[in-house]
């Protein structure tokens, strides 16, 4: 199972901190070879982190970190990647969780 699959499973199960940790290793490796894809993963990590912060009552931090997710979101639509479908799936789940926890 790839890290993105584990990330999707974790956010689906509301394990947002674990999701961050799962994708962070992959993101660090990608920074060296594919900046746009690394930034997609950085954005997804920030989306999960924002929700974790909100659940801890750190509303201001949650909004700030969610905005970082928003900053990188467009890369999902403009970057070619074999993981594009999975990135979109993760994005959709994060949006659903946003509606439940952040609004």
Backbone atoms as SQL, in Angstrom:
CREATE TABLE atoms (id INTEGER PRIMARY KEY, chain TEXT, resi INTEGER, resn TEXT, atom TEXT, x REAL, y REAL, z REAL);
INSERT INTO atoms VALUES
  (1, 'A', 1, 'UNK', 'N', 0.850, -1.184, 0.000),
  (2, 'A', 1, 'UNK', 'CA', 0.000, 0.000, 0.000),
  (3, 'A', 1, 'UNK', 'C', 0.896, 1.247, 0.000),
  (4, 'A', 2, 'UNK', 'N', 0.606, 2.177, -0.886),
  (5, 'A', 2, 'UNK', 'CA', 1.378, 3.408, -0.979),
  (6, 'A', 2, 'UNK', 'C', 1.016, 4.359, 0.163),
  (7, 'A', 3, 'UNK', 'N', 1.913, 5.297, 0.425),
  (8, 'A', 3, 'UNK', 'CA', 1.661, 6.272, 1.487),
  (9, 'A', 3, 'UNK', 'C', 0.389, 7.072, 1.241),
  (10, 'A', 4, 'UNK', 'N', 0.104, 7.421, -0.014),
  (11, 'A', 4, 'UNK', 'CA', -1.108, 8.198, -0.283),
  (12, 'A', 4, 'UNK', 'C', -2.352, 7.381, 0.070),
  (13, 'A', 5, 'UNK', 'N', -2.307, 6.077, -0.151),
  (14, 'A', 5, 'UNK', 'CA', -3.438, 5.223, 0.233),
  (15, 'A', 5, 'UNK', 'C', -3.608, 5.198, 1.751),
  (16, 'A', 6, 'UNK', 'N', -2.501, 5.114, 2.448),
  (17, 'A', 6, 'UNK', 'CA', -2.549, 5.123, 3.917),
  (18, 'A', 6, 'UNK', 'C', -3.050, 6.474, 4.425),
  (19, 'A', 7, 'UNK', 'N', -2.620, 7.550, 3.772),
  (20, 'A', 7, 'UNK', 'CA', -3.074, 8.889, 4.126),
  (21, 'A', 7, 'UNK', 'C', -4.589, 8.996, 3.959),
  (22, 'A', 8, 'UNK', 'N', -5.093, 8.537, 2.820),
  (23, 'A', 8, 'UNK', 'CA', -6.535, 8.583, 2.549),
  (24, 'A', 8, 'UNK', 'C', -7.302, 7.793, 3.605),
  (25, 'A', 9, 'UNK', 'N', -6.806, 6.624, 3.920),
  (26, 'A', 9, 'UNK', 'CA', -7.459, 5.792, 4.943),
  (27, 'A', 9, 'UNK', 'C', -7.470, 6.510, 6.294),
  (28, 'A', 10, 'UNK', 'N', -6.350, 7.124, 6.640),
  (29, 'A', 10, 'UNK', 'CA', -6.255, 7.811, 7.937),
  (30, 'A', 10, 'UNK', 'C', -7.213, 8.998, 8.017),
  (31, 'A', 11, 'UNK', 'N', -7.270, 9.835, 6.977),
  (32, 'A', 11, 'UNK', 'CA', -8.182, 10.989, 7.057),
  (33, 'A', 11, 'UNK', 'C', -9.634, 10.537, 7.019),
  (34, 'A', 12, 'UNK', 'N', -9.899, 9.467, 6.291),
  (35, 'A', 12, 'UNK', 'CA', -11.260, 8.924, 6.265),
  (36, 'A', 12, 'UNK', 'C', -11.687, 8.484, 7.667),
  (37, 'A', 13, 'UNK', 'N', -10.726, 7.983, 8.440),
  (38, 'A', 13, 'UNK', 'CA', -10.991, 7.508, 9.805),
  (39, 'A', 13, 'UNK', 'C', -10.767, 8.598, 10.858),
  (40, 'A', 14, 'UNK', 'N', -10.612, 9.857, 10.423),
  (41, 'A', 14, 'UNK', 'CA', -10.410, 10.999, 11.323),
  (42, 'A', 14, 'UNK', 'C', -9.114, 10.917, 12.129),
  (43, 'A', 15, 'UNK', 'N', -8.116, 10.259, 11.579),
  (44, 'A', 15, 'UNK', 'CA', -6.804, 10.164, 12.216),
  (45, 'A', 15, 'UNK', 'C', -5.889, 11.180, 11.535),
  (46, 'A', 16, 'UNK', 'N', -6.127, 12.443, 11.814),
  (47, 'A', 16, 'UNK', 'CA', -5.489, 13.522, 11.079),
  (48, 'A', 16, 'UNK', 'C', -4.005, 13.684, 11.404),
  (49, 'A', 17, 'UNK', 'N', -3.630, 13.505, 12.641),
  (50, 'A', 17, 'UNK', 'CA', -2.214, 13.602, 13.008),
  (51, 'A', 17, 'UNK', 'C', -1.446, 12.438, 12.390),
  (52, 'A', 18, 'UNK', 'N', -2.012, 11.260, 12.474),
  (53, 'A', 18, 'UNK', 'CA', -1.389, 10.083, 11.857),
  (54, 'A', 18, 'UNK', 'C', -1.259, 10.286, 10.344),
  (55, 'A', 19, 'UNK', 'N', -2.269, 10.865, 9.721),
  (56, 'A', 19, 'UNK', 'CA', -2.233, 11.121, 8.281),
  (57, 'A', 19, 'UNK', 'C', -1.056, 12.027, 7.932),
  (58, 'A', 20, 'UNK', 'N', -0.866, 13.057, 8.730),
  (59, 'A', 20, 'UNK', 'CA', 0.265, 13.974, 8.529),
  (60, 'A', 20, 'UNK', 'C', 1.570, 13.193, 8.540),
  (61, 'A', 21, 'UNK', 'N', 1.750, 12.376, 9.544),
  (62, 'A', 21, 'UNK', 'CA', 2.992, 11.621, 9.692),
  (63, 'A', 21, 'UNK', 'C', 3.204, 10.642, 8.543),
  (64, 'A', 22, 'UNK', 'N', 2.144, 10.032, 8.067),
  (65, 'A', 22, 'UNK', 'CA', 2.237, 9.057, 6.977),
  (66, 'A', 22, 'UNK', 'C', 2.769, 9.709, 5.707),
  (67, 'A', 23, 'UNK', 'N', 2.245, 10.858, 5.358),
  (68, 'A', 23, 'UNK', 'CA', 2.602, 11.479, 4.085),
  (69, 'A', 23, 'UNK', 'C', 3.888, 12.306, 4.179),
  (70, 'A', 24, 'UNK', 'N', 4.290, 12.671, 5.381),
  (71, 'A', 24, 'UNK', 'CA', 5.464, 13.535, 5.536),
  (72, 'A', 24, 'UNK', 'C', 6.736, 12.895, 4.968),
  (73, 'A', 25, 'UNK', 'N', 6.918, 11.622, 5.180),
  (74, 'A', 25, 'UNK', 'CA', 8.112, 10.933, 4.681),
  (75, 'A', 25, 'UNK', 'C', 8.182, 10.989, 3.142),
  (76, 'A', 26, 'UNK', 'N', 7.064, 10.719, 2.507),
  (77, 'A', 26, 'UNK', 'CA', 6.987, 10.768, 1.053),
  (78, 'A', 26, 'UNK', 'C', 7.235, 12.190, 0.546),
  (79, 'A', 27, 'UNK', 'N', 6.644, 13.176, 1.207),
  (80, 'A', 27, 'UNK', 'CA', 6.805, 14.578, 0.838),
  (81, 'A', 27, 'UNK', 'C', 8.277, 14.995, 0.889),
  (82, 'A', 28, 'UNK', 'N', 8.970, 14.592, 1.930),
  (83, 'A', 28, 'UNK', 'CA', 10.378, 14.963, 2.071),
  (84, 'A', 28, 'UNK', 'C', 11.215, 14.404, 0.921),
  (85, 'A', 29, 'UNK', 'N', 10.931, 13.182, 0.508),
  (86, 'A', 29, 'UNK', 'CA', 11.658, 12.583, -0.617),
  (87, 'A', 29, 'UNK', 'C', 11.338, 13.307, -1.923),
  (88, 'A', 30, 'UNK', 'N', 10.083, 13.636, -2.130),
  (89, 'A', 30, 'UNK', 'CA', 9.669, 14.293, -3.368),
  (90, 'A', 30, 'UNK', 'C', 10.255, 15.697, -3.510),
  (91, 'A', 31, 'UNK', 'N', 10.528, 16.368, -2.411),
  (92, 'A', 31, 'UNK', 'CA', 11.086, 17.724, -2.474),
  (93, 'A', 31, 'UNK', 'C', 12.362, 17.753, -3.297),
  (94, 'A', 32, 'UNK', 'N', 13.071, 16.646, -3.323),
  (95, 'A', 32, 'UNK', 'CA', 14.343, 16.580, -4.039),
  (96, 'A', 32, 'UNK', 'C', 14.155, 16.392, -5.549),
  (97, 'A', 33, 'UNK', 'N', 13.025, 15.809, -5.958),
  (98, 'A', 33, 'UNK', 'CA', 12.887, 15.412, -7.363),
  (99, 'A', 33, 'UNK', 'C', 11.707, 16.037, -8.104),
  (100, 'A', 34, 'UNK', 'N', 10.642, 16.378, -7.410),
  (101, 'A', 34, 'UNK', 'CA', 9.442, 16.856, -8.084),
  (102, 'A', 34, 'UNK', 'C', 8.744, 17.884, -7.185),
  (103, 'A', 35, 'UNK', 'N', 9.109, 19.135, -7.370),
  (104, 'A', 35, 'UNK', 'CA', 8.631, 20.204, -6.480),
  (105, 'A', 35, 'UNK', 'C', 7.105, 20.333, -6.487),
  (106, 'A', 36, 'UNK', 'N', 6.483, 20.282, -7.674),
  (107, 'A', 36, 'UNK', 'CA', 5.025, 20.439, -7.730),
  (108, 'A', 36, 'UNK', 'C', 4.309, 19.309, -7.005),
  (109, 'A', 37, 'UNK', 'N', 4.752, 18.084, -7.239),
  (110, 'A', 37, 'UNK', 'CA', 4.106, 16.964, -6.549),
  (111, 'A', 37, 'UNK', 'C', 4.389, 17.011, -5.050),
  (112, 'A', 38, 'UNK', 'N', 5.575, 17.441, -4.691),
  (113, 'A', 38, 'UNK', 'CA', 5.890, 17.616, -3.267),
  (114, 'A', 38, 'UNK', 'C', 4.952, 18.649, -2.650),
  (115, 'A', 39, 'UNK', 'N', 4.674, 19.721, -3.374),
  (116, 'A', 39, 'UNK', 'CA', 3.771, 20.746, -2.850),
  (117, 'A', 39, 'UNK', 'C', 2.324, 20.266, -2.771),
  (118, 'A', 40, 'UNK', 'N', 1.924, 19.377, -3.664),
  (119, 'A', 40, 'UNK', 'CA', 0.595, 18.764, -3.539),
  (120, 'A', 40, 'UNK', 'C', 0.524, 18.022, -2.209),
  (121, 'A', 41, 'UNK', 'N', 1.531, 17.213, -1.943),
  (122, 'A', 41, 'UNK', 'CA', 1.535, 16.446, -0.697),
  (123, 'A', 41, 'UNK', 'C', 1.647, 17.366, 0.517),
  (124, 'A', 42, 'UNK', 'N', 2.433, 18.419, 0.395),
  (125, 'A', 42, 'UNK', 'CA', 2.526, 19.397, 1.487),
  (126, 'A', 42, 'UNK', 'C', 1.154, 20.000, 1.765),
  (127, 'A', 43, 'UNK', 'N', 0.417, 20.320, 0.705),
  (128, 'A', 43, 'UNK', 'CA', -0.921, 20.859, 0.875),
  (129, 'A', 43, 'UNK', 'C', -1.853, 19.877, 1.566),
  (130, 'A', 44, 'UNK', 'N', -1.805, 18.624, 1.152),
  (131, 'A', 44, 'UNK', 'CA', -2.653, 17.606, 1.774),
  (132, 'A', 44, 'UNK', 'C', -2.295, 17.435, 3.250),
  (133, 'A', 45, 'UNK', 'N', -1.008, 17.436, 3.535),
  (134, 'A', 45, 'UNK', 'CA', -0.561, 17.358, 4.936),
  (135, 'A', 45, 'UNK', 'C', -1.132, 18.526, 5.730),
  (136, 'A', 46, 'UNK', 'N', -1.082, 19.713, 5.147),
  (137, 'A', 46, 'UNK', 'CA', -1.611, 20.888, 5.834),
  (138, 'A', 46, 'UNK', 'C', -3.122, 20.809, 6.014),
  (139, 'A', 47, 'UNK', 'N', -3.831, 20.247, 5.055),
  (140, 'A', 47, 'UNK', 'CA', -5.274, 20.069, 5.209),
  (141, 'A', 47, 'UNK', 'C', -5.596, 19.200, 6.418),
  (142, 'A', 48, 'UNK', 'N', -4.888, 18.085, 6.537),
  (143, 'A', 48, 'UNK', 'CA', -5.099, 17.184, 7.674),
  (144, 'A', 48, 'UNK', 'C', -4.697, 17.854, 8.985),
  (145, 'A', 49, 'UNK', 'N', -3.596, 18.577, 8.964),
  (146, 'A', 49, 'UNK', 'CA', -3.112, 19.263, 10.159),
  (147, 'A', 49, 'UNK', 'C', -4.098, 20.335, 10.619),
  (148, 'A', 50, 'UNK', 'N', -4.676, 21.050, 9.659),
  (149, 'A', 50, 'UNK', 'CA', -5.643, 22.099, 10.000),
  (150, 'A', 50, 'UNK', 'C', -6.831, 21.520, 10.760),
  (151, 'A', 51, 'UNK', 'N', -7.329, 20.404, 10.297),
  (152, 'A', 51, 'UNK', 'CA', -8.478, 19.786, 10.965),
  (153, 'A', 51, 'UNK', 'C', -8.077, 19.290, 12.352),
  (154, 'A', 52, 'UNK', 'N', -6.872, 18.726, 12.465),
  (155, 'A', 52, 'UNK', 'CA', -6.387, 18.289, 13.783),
  (156, 'A', 52, 'UNK', 'C', -6.314, 19.473, 14.741),
  (157, 'A', 53, 'UNK', 'N', -5.812, 20.607, 14.255),
  (158, 'A', 53, 'UNK', 'CA', -5.734, 21.809, 15.100),
  (159, 'A', 53, 'UNK', 'C', -7.119, 22.281, 15.525),
  (160, 'A', 54, 'UNK', 'N', -8.062, 22.257, 14.608),
  (161, 'A', 54, 'UNK', 'CA', -9.441, 22.669, 14.923),
  (162, 'A', 54, 'UNK', 'C', -10.026, 21.784, 16.020),
  (163, 'A', 55, 'UNK', 'N', -9.789, 20.487, 15.906),
  (164, 'A', 55, 'UNK', 'CA', -10.314, 19.554, 16.908),
  (165, 'A', 55, 'UNK', 'C', -9.674, 19.762, 18.280),
  (166, 'A', 56, 'UNK', 'N', -8.488, 20.357, 18.297),
  (167, 'A', 56, 'UNK', 'CA', -7.819, 20.668, 19.563),
  (168, 'A', 56, 'UNK', 'C', -8.209, 22.052, 20.084),
  (169, 'A', 57, 'UNK', 'N', -9.122, 22.736, 19.359),
  (170, 'A', 57, 'UNK', 'CA', -9.575, 24.046, 19.789),
  (171, 'A', 57, 'UNK', 'C', -8.661, 25.186, 19.377),
  (172, 'A', 58, 'UNK', 'N', -7.729, 24.921, 18.511),
  (173, 'A', 58, 'UNK', 'CA', -6.787, 25.952, 18.055),
  (174, 'A', 58, 'UNK', 'C', -7.293, 26.523, 16.732),
  (175, 'A', 59, 'UNK', 'N', -8.381, 27.263, 16.842),
  (176, 'A', 59, 'UNK', 'CA', -9.115, 27.743, 15.670),
  (177, 'A', 59, 'UNK', 'C', -8.286, 28.634, 14.758),
  (178, 'A', 60, 'UNK', 'N', -7.579, 29.579, 15.317),
  (179, 'A', 60, 'UNK', 'CA', -6.800, 30.516, 14.500),
  (180, 'A', 60, 'UNK', 'C', -5.709, 29.778, 13.722),
  (181, 'A', 61, 'UNK', 'N', -5.006, 28.894, 14.403),
  (182, 'A', 61, 'UNK', 'CA', -3.980, 28.088, 13.741),
  (183, 'A', 61, 'UNK', 'C', -4.573, 27.203, 12.667),
  (184, 'A', 62, 'UNK', 'N', -5.749, 26.650, 12.931),
  (185, 'A', 62, 'UNK', 'CA', -6.418, 25.786, 11.966),
  (186, 'A', 62, 'UNK', 'C', -6.717, 26.532, 10.674),
  (187, 'A', 63, 'UNK', 'N', -7.221, 27.742, 10.805),
  (188, 'A', 63, 'UNK', 'CA', -7.543, 28.550, 9.621),
  (189, 'A', 63, 'UNK', 'C', -6.279, 28.878, 8.837),
  (190, 'A', 64, 'UNK', 'N', -5.232, 29.246, 9.547),
  (191, 'A', 64, 'UNK', 'CA', -3.977, 29.605, 8.886),
  (192, 'A', 64, 'UNK', 'C', -3.405, 28.410, 8.113),
  (193, 'A', 65, 'UNK', 'N', -3.421, 27.239, 8.720),
  (194, 'A', 65, 'UNK', 'CA', -2.869, 26.049, 8.076),
  (195, 'A', 65, 'UNK', 'C', -3.779, 25.587, 6.934),
  (196, 'A', 66, 'UNK', 'N', -5.096, 25.717, 7.091),
  (197, 'A', 66, 'UNK', 'CA', -6.014, 25.370, 5.998),
  (198, 'A', 66, 'UNK', 'C', -5.742, 26.263, 4.779),
  (199, 'A', 67, 'UNK', 'N', -5.431, 27.514, 5.018),
  (200, 'A', 67, 'UNK', 'CA', -5.118, 28.422, 3.915),
  (201, 'A', 67, 'UNK', 'C', -3.887, 27.962, 3.140),
  (202, 'A', 68, 'UNK', 'N', -2.954, 27.314, 3.815),
  (203, 'A', 68, 'UNK', 'CA', -1.791, 26.754, 3.123),
  (204, 'A', 68, 'UNK', 'C', -2.231, 25.604, 2.224),
  (205, 'A', 69, 'UNK', 'N', -3.144, 24.784, 2.699),
  (206, 'A', 69, 'UNK', 'CA', -3.719, 23.730, 1.854),
  (207, 'A', 69, 'UNK', 'C', -4.344, 24.354, 0.610),
  (208, 'A', 70, 'UNK', 'N', -5.091, 25.416, 0.804),
  (209, 'A', 70, 'UNK', 'CA', -5.744, 26.098, -0.319),
  (210, 'A', 70, 'UNK', 'C', -4.718, 26.636, -1.317),
  (211, 'A', 71, 'UNK', 'N', -3.608, 27.110, -0.811),
  (212, 'A', 71, 'UNK', 'CA', -2.548, 27.661, -1.660),
  (213, 'A', 71, 'UNK', 'C', -2.024, 26.619, -2.653),
  (214, 'A', 72, 'UNK', 'N', -1.904, 25.381, -2.220),
  (215, 'A', 72, 'UNK', 'CA', -1.346, 24.320, -3.063),
  (216, 'A', 72, 'UNK', 'C', -2.405, 23.495, -3.793),
  (217, 'A', 73, 'UNK', 'N', -3.659, 23.694, -3.478),
  (218, 'A', 73, 'UNK', 'CA', -4.743, 22.887, -4.044),
  (219, 'A', 73, 'UNK', 'C', -4.749, 22.884, -5.572),
  (220, 'A', 74, 'UNK', 'N', -4.527, 24.026, -6.193),
  (221, 'A', 74, 'UNK', 'CA', -4.594, 24.124, -7.654),
  (222, 'A', 74, 'UNK', 'C', -3.602, 23.194, -8.341),
  (223, 'A', 75, 'UNK', 'N', -2.512, 22.888, -7.675),
  (224, 'A', 75, 'UNK', 'CA', -1.522, 21.980, -8.269),
  (225, 'A', 75, 'UNK', 'C', -2.110, 20.594, -8.552),
  (226, 'A', 76, 'UNK', 'N', -3.124, 20.212, -7.810),
  (227, 'A', 76, 'UNK', 'CA', -3.764, 18.915, -8.059),
  (228, 'A', 76, 'UNK', 'C', -4.364, 18.898, -9.459),
  (229, 'A', 77, 'UNK', 'N', -4.820, 20.040, -9.924),
  (230, 'A', 77, 'UNK', 'CA', -5.453, 20.117, -11.242),
  (231, 'A', 77, 'UNK', 'C', -4.479, 20.420, -12.373),
  (232, 'A', 78, 'UNK', 'N', -3.274, 20.831, -12.040),
  (233, 'A', 78, 'UNK', 'CA', -2.347, 21.248, -13.100),
  (234, 'A', 78, 'UNK', 'C', -1.082, 20.399, -13.202),
  (235, 'A', 79, 'UNK', 'N', -0.860, 19.511, -12.258),
  (236, 'A', 79, 'UNK', 'CA', 0.352, 18.690, -12.249),
  (237, 'A', 79, 'UNK', 'C', 0.037, 17.290, -12.764),
  (238, 'A', 80, 'UNK', 'N', 0.866, 16.824, -13.665),
  (239, 'A', 80, 'UNK', 'CA', 0.703, 15.456, -14.157),
  (240, 'A', 80, 'UNK', 'C', 1.355, 14.504, -13.169),
  (241, 'A', 81, 'UNK', 'N', 0.590, 13.500, -12.779),
  (242, 'A', 81, 'UNK', 'CA', 1.096, 12.524, -11.819),
  (243, 'A', 81, 'UNK', 'C', 0.286, 11.238, -11.939),
  (244, 'A', 82, 'UNK', 'N', 0.942, 10.111, -11.785),
  (245, 'A', 82, 'UNK', 'CA', 0.183, 8.849, -11.754),
  (246, 'A', 82, 'UNK', 'C', -0.702, 8.749, -10.507),
  (247, 'A', 83, 'UNK', 'N', -0.468, 9.621, -9.538),
  (248, 'A', 83, 'UNK', 'CA', -1.254, 9.605, -8.300),
  (249, 'A', 83, 'UNK', 'C', -2.376, 10.638, -8.304),
  (250, 'A', 84, 'UNK', 'N', -2.613, 11.267, -9.440),
  (251, 'A', 84, 'UNK', 'CA', -3.598, 12.350, -9.522),
  (252, 'A', 84, 'UNK', 'C', -4.969, 11.939, -8.982),
  (253, 'A', 85, 'UNK', 'N', -5.426, 10.775, -9.368),
  (254, 'A', 85, 'UNK', 'CA', -6.745, 10.308, -8.915),
  (255, 'A', 85, 'UNK', 'C', -6.784, 10.191, -7.386),
  (256, 'A', 86, 'UNK', 'N', -5.703, 9.718, -6.815),
  (257, 'A', 86, 'UNK', 'CA', -5.638, 9.572, -5.347),
  (258, 'A', 86, 'UNK', 'C', -5.560, 10.946, -4.672),
  (259, 'A', 87, 'UNK', 'N', -4.822, 11.877, -5.281),
  (260, 'A', 87, 'UNK', 'CA', -4.756, 13.226, -4.722),
  (261, 'A', 87, 'UNK', 'C', -6.141, 13.872, -4.729),
  (262, 'A', 88, 'UNK', 'N', -6.883, 13.671, -5.796),
  (263, 'A', 88, 'UNK', 'CA', -8.240, 14.224, -5.870),
  (264, 'A', 88, 'UNK', 'C', -9.140, 13.576, -4.823),
  (265, 'A', 89, 'UNK', 'N', -8.970, 12.281, -4.627),
  (266, 'A', 89, 'UNK', 'CA', -9.747, 11.577, -3.605),
  (267, 'A', 89, 'UNK', 'C', -9.441, 12.145, -2.218),
  (268, 'A', 90, 'UNK', 'N', -8.170, 12.346, -1.919),
  (269, 'A', 90, 'UNK', 'CA', -7.781, 12.922, -0.629),
  (270, 'A', 90, 'UNK', 'C', -8.335, 14.336, -0.482),
  (271, 'A', 91, 'UNK', 'N', -8.252, 15.111, -1.560),
  (272, 'A', 91, 'UNK', 'CA', -8.794, 16.474, -1.540),
  (273, 'A', 91, 'UNK', 'C', -10.294, 16.460, -1.228),
  (274, 'A', 92, 'UNK', 'N', -11.034, 15.570, -1.862),
  (275, 'A', 92, 'UNK', 'CA', -12.482, 15.483, -1.633),
  (276, 'A', 92, 'UNK', 'C', -12.808, 15.097, -0.199),
  (277, 'A', 93, 'UNK', 'N', -12.065, 14.163, 0.353),
  (278, 'A', 93, 'UNK', 'CA', -12.302, 13.756, 1.749),
  (279, 'A', 93, 'UNK', 'C', -11.988, 14.917, 2.687),
  (280, 'A', 94, 'UNK', 'N', -10.885, 15.610, 2.436),
  (281, 'A', 94, 'UNK', 'CA', -10.550, 16.764, 3.282),
  (282, 'A', 94, 'UNK', 'C', -11.637, 17.832, 3.203),
  (283, 'A', 95, 'UNK', 'N', -12.181, 18.057, 2.014),
  (284, 'A', 95, 'UNK', 'CA', -13.278, 19.023, 1.879),
  (285, 'A', 95, 'UNK', 'C', -14.497, 18.591, 2.695),
  (286, 'A', 96, 'UNK', 'N', -14.806, 17.311, 2.674),
  (287, 'A', 96, 'UNK', 'CA', -15.938, 16.802, 3.459),
  (288, 'A', 96, 'UNK', 'C', -15.682, 16.993, 4.951),
  (289, 'A', 97, 'UNK', 'N', -14.467, 16.687, 5.377),
  (290, 'A', 97, 'UNK', 'CA', -14.109, 16.847, 6.794),
  (291, 'A', 97, 'UNK', 'C', -14.125, 18.330, 7.184),
  (292, 'A', 98, 'UNK', 'N', -13.716, 19.190, 6.259),
  (293, 'A', 98, 'UNK', 'CA', -13.760, 20.633, 6.494),
  (294, 'A', 98, 'UNK', 'C', -15.187, 21.051, 6.824),
  (295, 'A', 99, 'UNK', 'N', -16.147, 20.569, 6.038),
  (296, 'A', 99, 'UNK', 'CA', -17.555, 20.926, 6.251),
  (297, 'A', 99, 'UNK', 'C', -18.049, 20.449, 7.610),
  (298, 'A', 100, 'UNK', 'N', -17.554, 19.307, 8.057),
  (299, 'A', 100, 'UNK', 'CA', -17.994, 18.765, 9.346),
  (300, 'A', 100, 'UNK', 'C', -17.321, 19.479, 10.522),
  (301, 'A', 101, 'UNK', 'N', -16.032, 19.719, 10.425),
  (302, 'A', 101, 'UNK', 'CA', -15.277, 20.185, 11.591),
  (303, 'A', 101, 'UNK', 'C', -14.891, 21.660, 11.569),
  (304, 'A', 102, 'UNK', 'N', -14.762, 22.252, 10.408),
  (305, 'A', 102, 'UNK', 'CA', -14.189, 23.591, 10.346),
  (306, 'A', 102, 'UNK', 'C', -15.237, 24.695, 10.170),
  (307, 'A', 103, 'UNK', 'N', -16.403, 24.364, 9.677),
  (308, 'A', 103, 'UNK', 'CA', -17.408, 25.394, 9.399),
  (309, 'A', 103, 'UNK', 'C', -18.178, 25.738, 10.657);
